[in-house]
Amino acid sequence: MTTTSRNTFIGFGLALASAVAFGFSGTFAKSLFETGWSSGAAILGRVGGAAIVLLIPVLVMLFRRWPAVRSELPRIALYGVVPIALCQLFFFNAVQHLSVGVALLLEYLSPVLLVLYSWLQSRKRPAALILAGTVSAIIGLLLVLDLSGAQSIDPIGVLWGLAAAVCSAFYFVMSARTVEGVPPVLMIGGGLIVGAVMIFALGLFGAMPMAFSTQNVVFAGESVSWLVPVLGLALVGTVFAYITGVMSVRRLGTRVSSFVSLMEVLFAVLWAWLLLSELPHPIQLLGGILIMLGVVLVRIGEVRTTAAAEVVEEWSPEASTLSRS
């Protein structure tokens, strides 16, 4: 197996692990909502708990790598503000105007935004396989969300949802940039600390309702302490999910990793089935197959495009002249 193939294989494994972990978040959060927690409080518990877990490692890395990290502090802070805090806030505001399914669909338009961004930036139409994969993944996402019945569409909610999609796209773009001396743990941990402070400030000024409860919650059919889902959100749904996500983006690139992330919705449905006995519909399972097909098509399209570019570069007149000199 070549180094490139090995990196791709590892990248897909990390991306799937991240999607599995992110998919847990809804199940953990739902058990909190049923005892009176607000969305803002659950978000603060998730991001704030993860920030506390990573605080010591972040401080140690900052101390040891200060010369290399100092110039990257604004970027780390921006990571905490846009992909973490603002993405949560915009999605929360979208849910206030739309159904959760529609809000999720809008947020998960980020892979399409990345394809369009690449198209505009390069001024070259994406390969047919990439476009086909995009269409397949979006249709699959629609089926997984199972948006049946009458949906009330509020233009304000749509704008909030699209803003969340832009923030989600920023996550992939910023995560893909490998900076020497700034490991994923430092990038994520620093961003989470900044994000937790911002979310706390939003709650303090009333932009996010904060309602907590210390009652036991029902999780996987058992009565457990409220700390169980909060720790699950912080450790599994945030720390593990974000770190593996950033590592996968650095191996797969923004476009492919963003499409693999669509699997999060499918895993969220599966976890709800296994832990909450909320059975997925056959149409949702079909949607999962279409999402996986879309991921495969996008990856094949990227590989072919890269290979074609290398051939053109190798056989260009400039390259031939240099090789003969």
Order of alpha helices (4+ residues) and beta strands (2+ residues): alpha-alpha-alpha-alpha-alpha-alpha-alpha-alpha-alpha-alpha-beta-beta-alpha-alpha-alpha-alpha-alpha-alpha
